[in-house]
Amino acid sequence: MTAAEALARTLIGSLRARGQTVATAESLTAGLVSATLATVPGASAVLRGGLVVYATDLKHTLAGVDAGLLAEHGAVHPEVAGQLAVGARDRCAATWGLGLTGVAGPDPQDGVGPGTVHLGLAGPAGVTLRTITLAGERAEVRAGAVEAALELLQDALGGPDGE
């Protein structure tokens, strides 16, 4: 079991205990966060759904990211991650929304280097943004982004034990 799968198991239990739900809007991970959560038996009780918004225009049309923000800053920006999280939460009617955007590599995008990942979490208390830089090949960056997104939600729920 990977660290992300173990974390997903803990999160599903914590969310179930609280009667809360989660949804995702994913760019660079293309659904891997939702897929990781769905590996846990009973995930259907808390995983509402997810949006794969790999193309920039879909970030706006499906997730509701402000078109002006995308035009001014491009798809790889912290505020885009925040708006993806809000879009996931709102469109899927979830308690929590996770949004991810970044550059998995090998080439830069919009002047942003590979390994740059922006995470957004939208929840009852508002939106939290986190930016990380990951080393490694494309698959390693994507896997690290999944783990970081799940950690962000775990932090909001109160740590490893969800308390």
C-alpha positions as CSV (number, residue, x, y, z in Angstrom):
1,M,0.0,0.0,0.0
2,T,1.4,3.4,-1.0
3,A,1.5,6.3,1.4
4,A,-1.3,8.0,-0.6
5,E,-3.5,4.9,-0.4
6,A,-3.0,4.7,3.4
7,L,-3.8,8.3,3.7
8,A,-6.9,7.8,1.6
9,R,-8.1,5.1,3.9
10,T,-7.7,7.4,6.9
11,L,-9.5,10.2,5.1
12,I,-12.4,8.1,4.1
13,G,-12.8,7.0,7.7
14,S,-12.6,10.5,9.0
15,L,-15.0,11.9,6.5
16,R,-17.5,9.1,7.2
17,A,-17.3,9.7,10.9
18,R,-18.1,13.4,10.3
19,G,-20.9,12.8,7.7
20,Q,-18.9,14.9,5.3
21,T,-18.1,14.6,1.6
22,V,-15.3,15.5,-0.9
23,A,-15.0,16.2,-4.6
24,T,-12.1,17.1,-6.8
25,A,-11.2,19.2,-9.8
26,E,-7.9,17.9,-11.2
27,S,-5.6,19.2,-13.9
28,L,-2.1,17.7,-13.8
29,T,-3.3,14.6,-11.9
30,A,-6.1,13.9,-14.3
31,G,-8.3,12.1,-11.8
32,L,-5.7,10.4,-9.7
33,V,-6.8,11.9,-6.5
34,S,-10.4,10.7,-7.0
35,A,-9.1,7.3,-8.2
36,T,-6.9,7.0,-5.1
37,L,-9.8,7.8,-2.8
38,A,-12.0,5.3,-4.7
39,T,-9.6,2.4,-3.9
40,V,-10.9,2.4,-0.3
41,P,-13.9,0.2,0.3
42,G,-16.8,2.4,1.3
43,A,-15.5,5.5,-0.5
44,S,-18.8,5.9,-2.2
45,A,-20.2,7.2,1.1
46,V,-18.0,10.3,1.0
47,L,-16.5,10.7,-2.6
48,R,-19.1,12.8,-4.5
49,G,-17.2,12.9,-7.8
50,G,-14.6,14.8,-9.6
51,L,-13.8,16.9,-12.6
52,V,-10.9,16.2,-14.9
53,V,-10.0,19.6,-16.3
54,Y,-6.8,19.0,-18.1
55,A,-7.6,21.6,-20.9
56,T,-7.5,25.2,-19.8
57,D,-10.9,26.0,-21.3
58,L,-12.5,23.3,-19.2
59,K,-11.1,24.8,-16.0
60,H,-13.5,27.7,-16.8
61,T,-16.5,25.9,-18.4
62,L,-16.7,22.9,-16.0
63,A,-15.1,24.1,-12.8
64,G,-16.0,27.8,-13.0
65,V,-12.5,29.2,-12.8
66,D,-12.6,32.9,-13.8
67,A,-11.7,33.4,-17.5
68,G,-9.9,36.6,-16.7
69,L,-7.7,34.9,-14.2
70,L,-6.8,32.2,-16.7
71,A,-6.1,34.8,-19.4
72,E,-3.9,36.9,-17.1
73,H,-2.0,34.3,-15.3
74,G,-2.4,31.0,-17.2
75,A,-3.7,27.7,-15.9
76,V,-0.8,27.1,-13.4
77,H,-1.4,29.6,-10.6
78,P,-2.4,29.3,-6.9
79,E,-5.7,31.1,-7.4
80,V,-6.6,28.7,-10.2
81,A,-6.2,25.9,-7.7
82,G,-8.4,27.7,-5.2
83,Q,-11.1,28.3,-7.7
84,L,-10.9,24.7,-8.9
85,A,-11.5,23.6,-5.3
86,V,-14.5,25.8,-5.0
87,G,-15.8,24.6,-8.3
88,A,-15.5,21.0,-7.3
89,R,-17.2,21.6,-4.0
90,D,-20.0,23.6,-5.5
91,R,-20.7,21.6,-8.6
92,C,-20.6,18.2,-6.8
93,A,-22.4,19.5,-3.7
94,A,-19.6,18.3,-1.4
95,T,-18.4,19.5,2.0
96,W,-14.8,19.7,0.7
97,G,-13.4,20.5,-2.7
98,L,-9.8,19.7,-3.7
99,G,-8.3,21.5,-6.7
100,L,-4.9,20.8,-8.3
101,T,-3.0,22.4,-11.1
102,G,0.7,22.4,-12.0
103,V,3.4,21.2,-14.3
104,A,4.3,17.5,-14.3
105,G,6.9,18.0,-17.0
106,P,9.1,17.4,-18.7
107,D,8.7,20.9,-20.2
108,P,7.7,24.2,-18.6
109,Q,4.1,25.5,-19.1
110,D,3.3,29.2,-19.2
111,G,6.8,30.0,-17.9
112,V,6.3,27.7,-14.9
113,G,8.9,25.0,-14.3
114,P,8.2,21.2,-14.0
115,G,7.5,20.1,-10.5
116,T,5.5,23.2,-9.5
117,V,2.1,22.2,-8.0
118,H,-0.6,24.4,-6.7
119,L,-3.2,22.9,-4.4
120,G,-6.5,24.4,-3.3
121,L,-8.9,23.2,-0.6
122,A,-12.4,24.7,-0.2
123,G,-14.3,23.8,2.9
124,P,-16.6,25.1,5.6
125,A,-14.0,27.6,6.8
126,G,-13.0,29.0,3.4
127,V,-10.2,28.3,0.9
128,T,-6.7,27.2,1.7
129,L,-3.9,27.4,-0.9
130,R,-0.6,25.5,-0.9
131,T,2.2,25.5,-3.4
132,I,4.9,22.8,-3.5
133,T,7.8,21.9,-5.7
134,L,8.4,18.3,-6.4
135,A,11.4,16.6,-8.0
136,G,11.4,13.7,-10.3
137,E,10.0,12.4,-13.5
138,R,6.4,13.1,-14.6
139,A,4.9,10.1,-12.8
140,E,6.7,11.0,-9.6
141,V,5.4,14.6,-9.7
142,R,1.9,13.4,-10.3
143,A,2.1,10.9,-7.5
144,G,3.6,13.5,-5.1
145,A,0.8,15.9,-6.0
146,V,-1.9,13.3,-5.1
147,E,-0.2,12.7,-1.7
148,A,0.1,16.4,-1.1
149,A,-3.5,17.0,-1.9
150,L,-4.6,14.3,0.5
151,E,-2.3,15.7,3.2
152,L,-3.9,19.1,2.7
153,L,-7.3,17.7,3.4
154,Q,-6.0,15.6,6.4
155,D,-4.5,18.8,7.9
156,A,-7.9,20.5,7.6
157,L,-9.6,17.6,9.3
158,G,-7.2,17.9,12.2
159,G,-4.2,15.7,11.5
160,P,-3.4,12.0,11.1
161,D,-6.1,10.8,13.3
162,G,-8.7,13.2,12.0
163,E,-9.1,14.7,15.4
